[in-house]
Amino acid sequence: MFEHVIRVPFDMRPVFNQCERPSFNASDTDLSIQAQRVIELNTLGEDIWFETSTAIEENLVDKTAKKLGLMNPQDDFQSMLEFKNIKQLGLAIEDDVVIMHRGKLEACFVAFPSSWNAGEKVGKSLAELHKPIADNEALVRASEGIMRAMCSGQSYHRYAWGISSLDGYSNHPLYEKPEIKNLEDLTFRVEHERTMTIIEGETAVFLIHVDTYPLKDVLKTDFSLIKDAIDSMSDNVLEYKNLNKVKELMSEYILST
């Protein structure tokens, strides 16, 4: 079921493939997900978003919304919606939004992060954003090339996955994570990451769509795949992704059957 998401052996290489240009319709946004994004904003505030003076001066948010094709669902003539700030854009669609401009992160709204705090990333380059990641050598080396590809006019995508003891969409580091005691209570998270050029050679948006599944259901079809991936991870990656206990529990399950 998740063969397109999980690679074996696991590594931290940034494997992107070309894809169609992302587009959105505000009327298609799932209202329950939108409500959760509002809750995250009200709960965590500036720990999930920022917009620099450069982003405001360059009108990067509205340019991004127009490239995404966001239309006014109430308008018979389907006029483009106008977005005055990153919060409005971040609440209008289901995806988290990261806007890179001239090599730096100038605006983002990340309601459903995978263990990172958007409010701490103001003005960072891709290489700087990748520094905290375990086994990050390939990611850091590839950062400039990824940025060039993002601004090339072509769109790219990839998948990332994780396992969390939190049961919601967000895996924000400010949330206290329950101790992992058994596999049945865990959540399998999938991030579908897509890029789109906003201004060729200069500006691009990175979109992150999060889906979650009860791990117990995923293990019915993909136990061996997930175990093989986890068993192939380095100690640094296991620690970074908080999977040491999951690895232990999966091994215990095999021995008990």
N, C-alpha and C positions, 0 to 999 in steps of 0.2 A: 504493500500500500504506500509506503514512504520511501521506496527505492530512489525516487527522484530527489529526495531531501538528504538522505543519509549516505555518506561515502565511507567505504571500507577499503584500505585502512583510513582512519581519520587523520586529517591534518588541517592546519590553519591557512592553507593556501587560498587566496581569493579567486575562486573559479566563477567567472561571469560569462554568460552566454548572451548573444544578441536576442532581442525580443521586440515586439511591437511597441510603439510609443504609448505610454499609459494615458488614459483619458478617464474623466469622471463626470458623473451627473449627480448634482447635489440631492436630487430627489430619490436616488438609489441608495443613499446612505442608510444603513441599518439603524433604526432609532434606538435600539437597546445598546448598541455599541457607542452611538453618539452620546447617549446619556452617561455611559461609563466614562467617556472622555471628559465630560463636564465634571463628573465626580473627581477624577484625577486632578483636573485643573483647580478645583475648589480645595482639594486636600493638600496638594503639593505646591501649588502656585508657581513661583519662578524656578522651582527645581525641575520643571518639565519644559520650559520654554524661555526663549529670549529673542530679541530683535535688535541688532546694533544700529547705530546712527547711520552707518553706511547702507544697511539694508533699507532704512527709511528713506534716505536721500535718493537712492537708486530705484526706489519703488519695486524692490525685488519680489515682495509677496504678491502684489497684484499681477506683475509680469508672469510669475509662476502660475497663478490661478488661471490666467488667460491661456497659457500654454497647455495646461491640463484640460482646457475646454469646459470649465465649470460654467454652466448656464443657470439662469434664473428659472426654476421650475414653475413659478407663478406667472411667467410672462409668455403670452401666446406667440410672441415673436422671437422667443428664446434668446434674449439679450444676455450678454456676459455678466455674471455677478461681479461686483466690485468688492475687493477685500482691503480693508484699511490697515490690518495688522495680522501678524502670524497666528494669533489666537483664533481669529475668525476663520482663517483657512484651516487650521488644525481641528476645529470643531465641525467643519462642514463636510469632511470626508473621513473614512474609516482608517486611512493610512497615517502613520507618523510622517512628518515632513522635515527634511533637513536640506537647507539651501546653502550651497557652496558658491562663493563669488571670488574670482581671482585667487583661488587656492585656499581661501579661508572660510570657516563656518561663520556665516553672518546672520542666520536666522534659523530657528528650529522650533518645532512643537512635537515633543516626544512623550505621549501619554502612556505608552505601553513599552517601556524600554526593557532591554535585557541586561539588567544589572549595571546601568550607567546613568549618571545624573546630567541631564542636558544643560542645566544651569551652570555647570562647571566647565563647559566646553567653548565658551565665547572666543571667537577669533582664531581657533586652532586650525592647523592644516590637517590633511588626512593622515600624514605620518605621525603627527602629535596625537591625533585621536586614537591611532592604533597602538601607541606605546604601552598602555596598561595591559594589553591583551597577552596572554601566555603564548609562548612560541611564536612571537610576532615578527620574526625576521623577514619572512616572505611577504607579509602584509606591509611592513614598513618599506621594504625595497620596492614594492609594486605601487606604492601610494601615488607617486607622481604620474605613473602611467595610467592608473585608474582615473585620476583627475582629468587627464587629457582625453581619455575615452569618454568620460561623462559629458565633456564639453564638445564632443566631436560631431554632434548632430544625430548620432545613433544611440538607441536605448539598449540597456543591458539589464540582466537580472540574475539572481542567484537565490538559493535557499540556505537558511541556517536553522539549527534546532537546539533545543535544550530541555532539561527536565527540572522542574521547580516544585518546592513544597508549598508554594503559594497557589491558590486555585483560580486567580483572576488573570486578566490579560497582562497586567503590569507586573514586572519583576524588578521594580525600582529599588535601589540599594537602601533607601530610607525606610522601606517596609521590613519589619522583623520577620524573618523566615522561620516557620516552625521546624523543629528538629525532625529529620528524616528517620522514621521508624519502620515503615513498610512501604512496599511498592504501590499498594492499592490507593493510597491517599495522595499520590503525586500527579503532577500535570505535565503533559508533553506539549511544548511550545514550538511552533513553526513560524519562522519569519520569512516572508517573501519580499525580497529587497529588489527594487527596480530603480533605474536611473532615467533621467530625461534632460536633454539640453534645453536651457532657457535662452541663453545668449551664446551663440557659437564661439568657442575659444575663450569663454569668460565665466559663464554662470551655468550651474546645473542643479537639479533637485534630486535628492535621494529619498525614495518613498519606501516605507516599511509597513507591510500588512501582517498583522499577528493573528494566528489562529491557535486555539488551545483545545486539547483533547484529554480526557482522563487517561492516564498512562496505562491503567489496567486494561482498557479497551485496545490501545495501540499494541500492547504486548501480545494480544491474541493473534495478531497477524505478523508482527515484526520483532518478536522477542530476539530471535537469533541475529537479525540485522543490527539491532541496537546493542546487543551484548558484544558482538564482534567489533563494532565501532568503538565502544567504551574500552574494551580490552586492548585496543590498538593505540589508545591515547597515552601521551607522556604523563608523567607525574605532575608536571606543571599545569597541563591542560585539565587533568582531573581535578586539581585543586581549584583552578580558576573557574571551572564550570560547576563546581560543588557536586562532583559525581563519585567521590570515593565511596560514600555510603551506598549509593545506588549500585555501584560495581560489586560491592560486598553482598548486598541483598540478592542481586541477580545470580551470583555464584552460589549462594546458599540455596536459592530456589532450584537450580540445576541439581545440586547434590541431594535435595529432598525428593526428587521425582524419579 
